[in-house]
Amino acid sequence: GVRKATMGQKEHEEFEPYEHDHAIPRSFRDPNGPDVAYDLWSFHVLFKKLTGICYWWVVRNEFDVPVEYWVIPTHWCRMLTDKEGQPAGLFVQSPWGHSRVIPWDEIVCFKDHSPLSRWEGYAVTLAINEWLDTYEAMVRTELATFKNGAVPMFHIALDESMGMDPDEAMLNRFYSKWYARFQGENNSGRPLITGPGIEVKTLGVAPSEVGFQSSEDAFAKKTLAALGVPRAMVNLADGMTYGSLRAEQASFFIISVNPELTYTGQVITEKIIKRTPG
């Protein structure tokens, strides 16, 4: 259909699709040797959303027809400029020691536009980095609370006849017998029989979660809102009907997916399609 709101095809416009075996659609189905089409788009979305910019290296044949597309990991790249400060190429350094300079006219760049630089992107994750740092600190706190906390569930009181200060050997013997009889799911609910002078009380103490669940929900709402993702898209919305779920999907397409596809299509049309002879 025609999507006027996202600057798609207009009603008065006509186009003829490429044949199935044309070089351009064939190159998108098989972008390069090791990758399939899914890899191309998966890496594209991964680096653009995490870093705010995604570089494609477009390899063309002697007829200037694209035959391969490579998504270059953004963190491998450093832009090179000419004397006027315009992009001249990318210096690509892999973590395995290999490096290469790729001319800028072989690069197609997709970016979330930055208020700081004409040529570099600005990721949403950078804009909300304090939220993410706070969330990571909260997760570490939650982990430490449960790993480092020593929270007993029972109190066993010994009277004076058992000794005011049990020695280590007595405690080890007692704990060994206790765990042997009562630890594990198969021993759950077994009756406890003690001699005189021993009293067992349930403490009713549970590890403190210091509001972790409510904080998780708050961070999820803010982060998903910044990324333009409704909660239902990541299964965080409970009790939704089929109709309300479809409405959430529609809003996700309108707010996030369609503008992204429109921008990507415009860049591919301008930088790849129009440059290809014929």
Phi and psi in degrees as GROMACS dihedral restraints (atoms count N, CA, C in turn):
[ dihedral_restraints ]
;  ai    aj    ak    al  type     phi  dphi    fc
    3     4     5     6     1   -93.3    20    10
    4     5     6     7     1   126.9    20    10
    6     7     8     9     1  -113.8    20    10
    7     8     9    10     1    92.9    20    10
    9    10    11    12     1   -66.3    20    10
   10    11    12    13     1   -35.3    20    10
   12    13    14    15     1   -63.6    20    10
   13    14    15    16     1   -27.0    20    10
   15    16    17    18     1  -111.4    20    10
   16    17    18    19     1    22.2    20    10
   18    19    20    21     1    59.8    20    10
   19    20    21    22     1    38.5    20    10
   21    22    23    24     1   -80.8    20    10
   22    23    24    25     1  -157.5    20    10
   24    25    26    27     1   -62.8    20    10
   25    26    27    28     1   133.6    20    10
   27    28    29    30     1   -87.1    20    10
   28    29    30    31     1   160.5    20    10
   30    31    32    33     1   -63.3    20    10
   31    32    33    34     1   -30.2    20    10
   33    34    35    36     1   -87.4    20    10
   34    35    36    37     1    -3.9    20    10
   36    37    38    39     1   -92.4    20    10
   37    38    39    40     1   147.1    20    10
   39    40    41    42     1  -130.3    20    10
   40    41    42    43     1   151.4    20    10
   42    43    44    45     1  -149.4    20    10
   43    44    45    46     1   155.3    20    10
   45    46    47    48     1  -113.2    20    10
   46    47    48    49     1   120.8    20    10
   48    49    50    51     1   -68.2    20    10
   49    50    51    52     1   153.4    20    10
   51    52    53    54     1   -65.3    20    10
   52    53    54    55     1   152.5    20    10
   54    55    56    57     1   -64.6    20    10
   55    56    57    58     1   155.4    20    10
   57    58    59    60     1   -58.3    20    10
   58    59    60    61     1   -36.6    20    10
   60    61    62    63     1   -96.1    20    10
   61    62    63    64     1    12.8    20    10
   63    64    65    66     1   -64.3    20    10
   64    65    66    67     1   152.6    20    10
   66    67    68    69     1   -59.9    20    10
   67    68    69    70     1   -38.2    20    10
   69    70    71    72     1   -70.7    20    10
   70    71    72    73     1   -54.6    20    10
   72    73    74    75     1   -62.1    20    10
   73    74    75    76     1   -31.2    20    10
   75    76    77    78     1   -65.3    20    10
   76    77    78    79     1   -37.9    20    10
   78    79    80    81     1   -68.3    20    10
   79    80    81    82     1   -31.2    20    10
   81    82    83    84     1   -76.4    20    10
   82    83    84    85     1   -29.8    20    10
   84    85    86    87     1   -71.4    20    10
   85    86    87    88     1   -32.0    20    10
   87    88    89    90     1  -133.8    20    10
   88    89    90    91     1    82.4    20    10
   90    91    92    93     1   -66.9    20    10
   91    92    93    94     1   -29.0    20    10
   93    94    95    96     1  -165.8    20    10
   94    95    96    97     1  -177.9    20    10
   96    97    98    99     1   -56.9    20    10
   97    98    99   100     1   -60.7    20    10
   99   100   101   102     1   -80.5    20    10
  100   101   102   103     1   -19.9    20    10
  102   103   104   105     1   -99.8    20    10
  103   104   105   106     1   152.1    20    10
  105   106   107   108     1  -108.3    20    10
  106   107   108   109     1   177.2    20    10
  108   109   110   111     1   -57.5    20    10
  109   110   111   112     1   -38.2    20    10
  111   112   113   114     1   -60.2    20    10
  112   113   114   115     1   -41.1    20    10
  114   115   116   117     1   -61.9    20    10
  115   116   117   118     1   -42.7    20    10
  117   118   119   120     1   -56.2    20    10
  118   119   120   121     1   -50.7    20    10
  120   121   122   123     1   -76.6    20    10
  121   122   123   124     1   -31.0    20    10
  123   124   125   126     1   -65.5    20    10
  124   125   126   127     1   -47.5    20    10
  126   127   128   129     1   -65.3    20    10
  127   128   129   130     1   -37.1    20    10
  129   130   131   132     1   -58.3    20    10
  130   131   132   133     1   -52.3    20    10
  132   133   134   135     1   -66.0    20    10
  133   134   135   136     1   -40.5    20    10
  135   136   137   138     1   -57.2    20    10
  136   137   138   139     1   -54.5    20    10
  138   139   140   141     1   -74.4    20    10
  139   140   141   142     1   -34.8    20    10
  141   142   143   144     1   -67.5    20    10
  142   143   144   145     1   -40.4    20    10
  144   145   146   147     1   -77.7    20    10
  145   146   147   148     1   -32.1    20    10
  147   148   149   150     1   -82.3    20    10
  148   149   150   151     1   -34.0    20    10
  150   151   152   153     1  -115.4    20    10
  151   152   153   154     1   -11.3    20    10
  153   154   155   156     1    86.2    20    10
  154   155   156   157     1    -1.7    20    10
  156   157   158   159     1  -151.8    20    10
  157   158   159   160     1   145.0    20    10
  159   160   161   162     1  -137.5    20    10
  160   161   162   163     1   129.9    20    10
  162   163   164   165     1  -109.0    20    10
  163   164   165   166     1   129.6    20    10
  165   166   167   168     1  -105.6    20    10
  166   167   168   169     1   132.4    20    10
  168   169   170   171     1   -95.1    20    10
  169   170   171   172     1   112.3    20    10
  171   172   173   174     1   -98.4    20    10
  172   173   174   175     1   113.4    20    10
  174   175   176   177     1   -95.3    20    10
  175   176   177   178     1   125.8    20    10
  177   178   179   180     1  -115.0    20    10
  178   179   180   181     1   154.2    20    10
  180   181   182   183     1   -85.6    20    10
  181   182   183   184     1  -172.2    20    10
  183   184   185   186     1   -66.8    20    10
  184   185   186   187     1   -14.9    20    10
  186   187   188   189     1   -96.3    20    10
  187   188   189   190     1    10.2    20    10
  189   190   191   192     1    64.6    20    10
  190   191   192   193     1    28.0    20    10
  192   193   194   195     1   -99.1    20    10
  193   194   195   196     1   130.1    20    10
  195   196   197   198     1   -65.7    20    10
  196   197   198   199     1   132.4    20    10
  198   199   200   201     1  -122.1    20    10
  199   200   201   202     1   -19.0    20    10
  201   202   203   204     1  -144.6    20    10
  202   203   204   205     1   145.6    20    10
  204   205   206   207     1  -126.9    20    10
  205   206   207   208     1   131.1    20    10
  207   208   209   210     1  -125.3    20    10
  208   209   210   211     1   124.9    20    10
  210   211   212   213     1   -83.4    20    10
  211   212   213   214     1   117.1    20    10
  213   214   215   216     1   -88.6    20    10
  214   215   216   217     1   126.7    20    10
  216   217   218   219     1   -53.9    20    10
  217   218   219   220     1   125.5    20    10
  219   220   221   222     1   -59.3    20    10
  220   221   222   223     1   -36.5    20    10
  222   223   224   225     1   -74.1    20    10
  223   224   225   226     1    -4.2    20    10
  225   226   227   228     1   -88.5    20    10
  226   227   228   229     1   -10.0    20    10
  228   229   230   231     1  -105.0    20    10
  229   230   231   232     1   143.5    20    10
  231   232   233   234     1  -135.7    20    10
  232   233   234   235     1   125.3    20    10
  234   235   236   237     1   -74.1    20    10
  235   236   237   238     1   137.6    20    10
  237   238   239   240     1  -107.4    20    10
  238   239   240   241     1   140.3    20    10
  240   241   242   243     1  -121.0    20    10
  241   242   243   244     1   159.7    20    10
  243   244   245   246     1   -90.5    20    10
  244   245   246   247     1  -169.7    20    10
  246   247   248   249     1   -65.9    20    10
  247   248   249   250     1   -25.5    20    10
  249   250   251   252     1   -88.7    20    10
  250   251   252   253     1     1.5    20    10
  252   253   254   255     1    83.9    20    10
  253   254   255   256     1    10.3    20    10
  255   256   257   258     1   -88.7    20    10
  256   257   258   259     1   150.6    20    10
  258   259   260   261     1   -59.3    20    10
  259   260   261   262     1   132.5    20    10
  261   262   263   264     1  -115.8    20    10
  262   263   264   265     1   -20.9    20    10
  264   265   266   267     1   174.7    20    10
  265   266   267   268     1   178.5    20    10
  267   268   269   270     1  -118.0    20    10
  268   269   270   271     1   130.7    20    10
  270   271   272   273     1   -93.4    20    10
  271   272   273   274     1   115.5    20    10
  273   274   275   276     1  -108.3    20    10
  274   275   276   277     1   120.2    20    10
  276   277   278   279     1  -120.3    20    10
  277   278   279   280     1   112.2    20    10
  279   280   281   282     1   -81.4    20    10
  280   281   282   283     1   159.0    20    10
  282   283   284   285     1   -69.6    20    10
  283   284   285   286     1    -7.5    20    10
  285   286   287   288     1   -98.1    20    10
  286   287   288   289     1    10.8    20    10
  288   289   290   291     1    97.4    20    10
  289   290   291   292     1   -12.7    20    10
  291   292   293   294     1   -81.3    20    10
  292   293   294   295     1   139.5    20    10
  294   295   296   297     1  -135.6    20    10
  295   296   297   298     1   159.1    20    10
  297   298   299   300     1  -161.0    20    10
  298   299   300   301     1   144.7    20    10
  300   301   302   303     1  -103.5    20    10
  301   302   303   304     1   123.3    20    10
  303   304   305   306     1  -109.8    20    10
  304   305   306   307     1   123.7    20    10
  306   307   308   309     1   -58.0    20    10
  307   308   309   310     1   147.0    20    10
  309   310   311   312     1   -64.6    20    10
  310   311   312   313     1   -28.6    20    10
  312   313   314   315     1   -73.7    20    10
  313   314   315   316     1    -5.3    20    10
  315   316   317   318     1  -101.0    20    10
  316   317   318   319     1     2.7    20    10
  318   319   320   321     1  -106.5    20    10
  319   320   321   322     1   134.9    20    10
  321   322   323   324     1  -114.6    20    10
  322   323   324   325     1   126.3    20    10
  324   325   326   327     1  -113.1    20    10
  325   326   327   328     1   131.0    20    10
  327   328   329   330     1  -117.4    20    10
  328   329   330   331     1   132.7    20    10
  330   331   332   333     1  -149.7    20    10
  331   332   333   334     1   153.2    20    10
  333   334   335   336     1   -87.1    20    10
  334   335   336   337     1   116.6    20    10
  336   337   338   339     1   -62.9    20    10
  337   338   339   340     1   142.6    20    10
  339   340   341   342     1  -104.9    20    10
  340   341   342   343     1   141.8    20    10
  342   343   344   345     1   -77.7    20    10
  343   344   345   346     1    -5.1    20    10
  345   346   347   348     1  -105.1    20    10
  346   347   348   349     1   -25.0    20    10
  348   349   350   351     1  -147.7    20    10
  349   350   351   352     1   138.7    20    10
  351   352   353   354     1   -69.6    20    10
  352   353   354   355     1   -29.8    20    10
  354   355   356   357     1  -107.5    20    10
  355   356   357   358     1    -6.0    20    10
  357   358   359   360     1  -115.9    20    10
  358   359   360   361     1   157.7    20    10
  360   361   362   363     1   -91.6    20    10
  361   362   363   364     1   173.2    20    10
  363   364   365   366     1  -141.4    20    10
  364   365   366   367     1   106.1    20    10
  366   367   368   369     1   -76.8    20    10
  367   368   369   370     1   150.7    20    10
  369   370   371   372     1   -60.1    20    10
  370   371   372   373     1   -37.5    20    10
  372   373   374   375     1   -61.6    20    10
  373   374   375   376     1   -28.7    20    10
  375   376   377   378     1   -74.6    20    10
  376   377   378   379     1   -36.9    20    10
  378   379   380   381     1   -67.1    20    10
  379   380   381   382     1   -30.5    20    10
  381   382   383   384     1  -111.4    20    10
  382   383   384   385     1    29.3    20    10
  384   385   386   387     1   -62.4    20    10
  385   386   387   388     1   -30.4    20    10
  387   388   389   390     1   -69.5    20    10
  388   389   390   391     1   -36.5    20    10
  390   391   392   393     1   -60.6    20    10
  391   392   393   394     1   -46.5    20    10
  393   394   395   396     1   -66.7    20    10
  394   395   396   397     1   -39.3    20    10
  396   397   398   399     1   -63.3    20    10
  397   398   399   400     1   -42.1    20    10
  399   400   401   402     1   -64.4    20    10
  400   401   402   403     1   -41.0    20    10
  402   403   404   405     1   -63.8    20    10
  403   404   405   406     1   -42.8    20    10
  405   406   407   408     1   -62.8    20    10
  406   407   408   409     1   -38.9    20    10
  408   409   410   411     1   -64.3    20    10
  409   410   411   412     1   -39.1    20    10
  411   412   413   414     1   -65.7    20    10
  412   413   414   415     1   -39.5    20    10
  414   415   416   417     1   -63.9    20    10
  415   416   417   418     1   -41.6    20    10
  417   418   419   420     1   -64.2    20    10
  418   419   420   421     1   -37.9    20    10
  420   421   422   423     1   -64.3    20    10
  421   422   423   424     1   -42.6    20    10
  423   424   425   426     1   -62.3    20    10
  424   425   426   427     1   -44.0    20    10
  426   427   428   429     1   -61.8    20    10
  427   428   429   430     1   -44.8    20    10
  429   430   431   432     1   -64.3    20    10
  430   431   432   433     1   -35.6    20    10
  432   433   434   435     1   -60.8    20    10
  433   434   435   436     1   -42.0    20    10
  435   436   437   438     1   -85.2    20    10
  436   437   438   439     1   -30.6    20    10
  438   439   440   441     1   -81.3    20    10
  439   440   441   442     1   -37.7    20    10
  441   442   443   444     1   -95.1    20    10
  442   443   444   445     1   -15.2    20    10
  444   445   446   447     1   -71.5    20    10
  445   446   447   448     1   136.1    20    10
  447   448   449   450     1  -114.2    20    10
  448   449   450   451     1    92.1    20    10
  450   451   452   453     1  -112.5    20    10
  451   452   453   454     1   101.1    20    10
  453   454   455   456     1   -74.2    20    10
  454   455   456   457     1   151.8    20    10
  456   457   458   459     1  -106.6    20    10
  457   458   459   460     1   -15.3    20    10
  459   460   461   462     1  -131.5    20    10
  460   461   462   463     1   153.5    20    10
  462   463   464   465     1  -123.9    20    10
  463   464   465   466     1   124.8    20    10
  465   466   467   468     1  -111.7    20    10
  466   467   468   469     1   115.9    20    10
  468   469   470   471     1   -99.1    20    10
  469   470   471   472     1   131.3    20    10
  471   472   473   474     1  -108.5    20    10
  472   473   474   475     1   135.8    20    10
  474   475   476   477     1   -81.5    20    10
  475   476   477   478     1  -178.0    20    10
  477   478   479   480     1   -64.0    20    10
  478   479   480   481     1   -25.6    20    10
  480   481   482   483     1   -69.1    20    10
  481   482   483   484     1   -20.1    20    10
  483   484   485   486     1   -89.4    20    10
  484   485   486   487     1    -4.6    20    10
  486   487   488   489     1   103.3    20    10
  487   488   489   490     1   134.7    20    10
  489   490   491   492     1   -71.2    20    10
  490   491   492   493     1   -31.2    20    10
  492   493   494   495     1  -136.3    20    10
  493   494   495   496     1    88.4    20    10
  495   496   497   498     1   -58.6    20    10
  496   497   498   499     1   137.4    20    10
  498   499   500   501     1   -80.2    20    10
  499   500   501   502     1   174.2    20    10
  501   502   503   504     1   -62.5    20    10
  502   503   504   505     1   -39.4    20    10
  504   505   506   507     1   -64.0    20    10
  505   506   507   508     1   -40.1    20    10
  507   508   509   510     1   -67.0    20    10
  508   509   510   511     1   -42.5    20    10
  510   511   512   513     1   -64.8    20    10
  511   512   513   514     1   -42.8    20    10
  513   514   515   516     1   -61.3    20    10
  514   515   516   517     1   -41.0    20    10
  516   517   518   519     1   -65.7    20    10
  517   518   519   520     1   -41.2    20    10
  519   520   521   522     1   -66.3    20    10
  520   521   522   523     1   -48.0    20    10
  522   523   524   525     1   -61.3    20    10
  523   524   525   526     1   -39.1    20    10
  525   526   527   528     1   -61.8    20    10
  526   527   528   529     1   -44.8    20    10
  528   529   530   531     1   -66.1    20    10
  529   530   531   532     1   -41.2    20    10
  531   532   533   534     1   -60.9    20    10
  532   533   534   535     1   -50.6    20    10
  534   535   536   537     1   -64.5    20    10
  535   536   537   538     1   -37.4    20    10
  537   538   539   540     1   -64.0    20    10
  538   539   540   541     1   -34.6    20    10
  540   541   542   543     1   -88.3    20    10
  541   542   543   544     1   -33.0    20    10
  543   544   545   546     1  -122.2    20    10
  544   545   546   547     1   -10.7    20    10
  546   547   548   549     1   -79.7    20    10
  547   548   549   550     1   142.3    20    10
  549   550   551   552     1    99.2    20    10
  550   551   552   553     1   159.0    20    10
  552   553   554   555     1   -67.7    20    10
  553   554   555   556     1   -28.5    20    10
  555   556   557   558     1   -73.9    20    10
  556   557   558   559     1   -17.7    20    10
  558   559   560   561     1  -102.5    20    10
  559   560   561   562     1     5.5    20    10
  561   562   563   564     1   -65.6    20    10
  562   563   564   565     1   133.9    20    10
  564   565   566   567     1    84.7    20    10
  565   566   567   568     1     4.1    20    10
  567   568   569   570     1   -68.2    20    10
  568   569   570   571     1   145.1    20    10
  570   571   572   573     1   -70.1    20    10
  571   572   573   574     1   148.8    20    10
  573   574   575   576     1  -109.2    20    10
  574   575   576   577     1   124.3    20    10
  576   577   578   579     1  -121.4    20    10
  577   578   579   580     1   126.0    20    10
  579   580   581   582     1  -125.7    20    10
  580   581   582   583     1   164.1    20    10
  582   583   584   585     1   -82.7    20    10
  583   584   585   586     1   179.4    20    10
  585   586   587   588     1   -65.8    20    10
  586   587   588   589     1   149.7    20    10
  588   589   590   591     1    87.6    20    10
  589   590   591   592     1     5.4    20    10
  591   592   593   594     1  -122.8    20    10
  592   593   594   595     1   128.4    20    10
  594   595   596   597     1  -127.3    20    10
  595   596   597   598     1   128.5    20    10
  597   598   599   600     1  -111.2    20    10
  598   599   600   601     1   126.7    20    10
  600   601   602   603     1  -125.1    20    10
  601   602   603   604     1   139.1    20    10
  603   604   605   606     1   -80.7    20    10
  604   605   606   607     1   130.9    20    10
  606   607   608   609     1   -83.9    20    10
  607   608   609   610     1   -28.4    20    10
  609   610   611   612     1    66.9    20    10
  610   611   612   613     1    28.4    20    10
  612   613   614   615     1  -101.3    20    10
  613   614   615   616     1   131.4    20    10
  615   616   617   618     1  -119.8    20    10
  616   617   618   619     1   154.7    20    10
  618   619   620   621     1   -57.4    20    10
  619   620   621   622     1   134.1    20    10
  621   622   623   624     1   -74.8    20    10
  622   623   624   625     1   128.5    20    10
  624   625   626   627     1   -98.0    20    10
  625   626   627   628     1     2.6    20    10
  627   628   629   630     1    34.1    20    10
  628   629   630   631     1    46.6    20    10
  630   631   632   633     1    71.3    20    10
  631   632   633   634     1    25.7    20    10
  633   634   635   636     1   -61.4    20    10
  634   635   636   637     1   -40.6    20    10
  636   637   638   639     1   -65.0    20    10
  637   638   639   640     1   -44.3    20    10
  639   640   641   642     1   -65.9    20    10
  640   641   642   643     1   -35.3    20    10
  642   643   644   645     1   -67.5    20    10
  643   644   645   646     1   -39.6    20    10
  645   646   647   648     1   -56.9    20    10
  646   647   648   649     1   -46.7    20    10
  648   649   650   651     1   -62.8    20    10
  649   650   651   652     1   -41.7    20    10
  651   652   653   654     1   -64.8    20    10
  652   653   654   655     1   -44.5    20    10
  654   655   656   657     1   -66.9    20    10
  655   656   657   658     1   -37.7    20    10
  657   658   659   660     1   -62.5    20    10
  658   659   660   661     1   -44.1    20    10
  660   661   662   663     1   -61.3    20    10
  661   662   663   664     1   -46.2    20    10
  663   664   665   666     1   -67.7    20    10
  664   665   666   667     1   -43.9    20    10
  666   667   668   669     1   -67.6    20    10
  667   668   669   670     1   -44.4    20    10
  669   670   671   672     1   -64.8    20    10
  670   671   672   673     1   -36.7    20    10
  672   673   674   675     1   -64.2    20    10
  673   674   675   676     1   -41.3    20    10
  675   676   677   678     1   -63.8    20    10
  676   677   678   679     1   -34.6    20    10
  678   679   680   681     1   -86.7    20    10
  679   680   681   682     1    -4.0    20    10
  681   682   683   684     1    71.7    20    10
  682   683   684   685     1    33.9    20    10
  684   685   686   687     1  -116.1    20    10
  685   686   687   688     1   116.3    20    10
  687   688   689   690     1   -63.1    20    10
  688   689   690   691     1   149.9    20    10
  690   691   692   693     1   -59.7    20    10
  691   692   693   694     1   -32.9    20    10
  693   694   695   696     1   -64.2    20    10
  694   695   696   697     1   -24.5    20    10
  696   697   698   699     1   -69.2    20    10
  697   698   699   700     1   -21.2    20    10
  699   700   701   702     1  -119.3    20    10
  700   701   702   703     1    26.0    20    10
  702   703   704   705     1    59.7    20    10
  703   704   705   706     1    37.3    20    10
  705   706   707   708     1  -106.8    20    10
  706   707   708   709     1     2.9    20    10
  708   709   710   711     1  -106.8    20    10
  709   710   711   712     1   122.1    20    10
  711   712   713   714     1   -96.8    20    10
  712   713   714   715     1   153.9    20    10
  714   715   716   717     1    68.7    20    10
  715   716   717   718     1    27.1    20    10
  717   718   719   720     1   -88.9    20    10
  718   719   720   721     1   141.4    20    10
  720   721   722   723     1   -82.0    20    10
  721   722   723   724     1   169.1    20    10
  723   724   725   726     1   -61.4    20    10
  724   725   726   727     1   -39.1    20    10
  726   727   728   729     1   -65.4    20    10
  727   728   729   730     1   -43.5    20    10
  729   730   731   732     1   -67.9    20    10
  730   731   732   733     1   -33.6    20    10
  732   733   734   735     1   -64.9    20    10
  733   734   735   736     1   -42.2    20    10
  735   736   737   738     1   -63.5    20    10
  736   737   738   739     1   -35.5    20    10
  738   739   740   741     1   -66.1    20    10
  739   740   741   742     1   -40.3    20    10
  741   742   743   744     1   -63.5    20    10
  742   743   744   745     1   -41.6    20    10
  744   745   746   747     1   -62.1    20    10
  745   746   747   748     1   -43.0    20    10
  747   748   749   750     1   -62.1    20    10
  748   749   750   751     1   -42.3    20    10
  750   751   752   753     1   -65.3    20    10
  751   752   753   754     1   -36.4    20    10
  753   754   755   756     1   -63.0    20    10
  754   755   756   757     1   -43.5    20    10
  756   757   758   759     1   -63.0    20    10
  757   758   759   760     1   -45.3    20    10
  759   760   761   762     1   -68.8    20    10
  760   761   762   763     1   -44.6    20    10
  762   763   764   765     1   -79.3    20    10
  763   764   765   766     1   -39.2    20    10
  765   766   767   768     1  -116.7    20    10
  766   767   768   769     1   -50.5    20    10
  768   769   770   771     1   -73.1    20    10
  769   770   771   772     1   -49.8    20    10
  771   772   773   774     1   -61.0    20    10
  772   773   774   775     1   -46.7    20    10
  774   775   776   777     1   -60.7    20    10
  775   776   777   778     1   -37.6    20    10
  777   778   779   780     1   -65.2    20    10
  778   779   780   781     1   -43.7    20    10
  780   781   782   783     1   -66.9    20    10
  781   782   783   784     1   -37.9    20    10
  783   784   785   786     1   -62.4    20    10
  784   785   786   787     1   -47.8    20    10
  786   787   788   789     1   -61.6    20    10
  787   788   789   790     1   -45.7    20    10
  789   790   791   792     1   -61.0    20    10
  790   791   792   793     1   -42.7    20    10
  792   793   794   795     1   -63.9    20    10
  793   794   795   796     1   -38.4    20    10
  795   796   797   798     1   -65.3    20    10
  796   797   798   799     1   -42.2    20    10
  798   799   800   801     1   -66.0    20    10
  799   800   801   802     1   -44.8    20    10
  801   802   803   804     1   -62.8    20    10
  802   803   804   805     1   -41.6    20    10
  804   805   806   807     1   -62.0    20    10
  805   806   807   808     1   -46.5    20    10
  807   808   809   810     1   -73.2    20    10
  808   809   810   811     1   -43.7    20    10
  810   811   812   813     1   -93.8    20    10
  811   812   813   814     1   -20.8    20    10
  813   814   815   816     1  -116.5    20    10
  814   815   816   817     1   -53.4    20    10
  816   817   818   819     1   -69.0    20    10
  817   818   819   820     1   -51.9    20    10
  819   820   821   822     1   -66.0    20    10
  820   821   822   823     1   -26.9    20    10
  822   823   824   825     1   -77.9    20    10
  823   824   825   826     1   -19.9    20    10
  825   826   827   828     1   -76.8    20    10
  826   827   828   829     1   126.8    20    10
  828   829   830   831     1   -58.1    20    10
  829   830   831   832     1   138.4    20    10
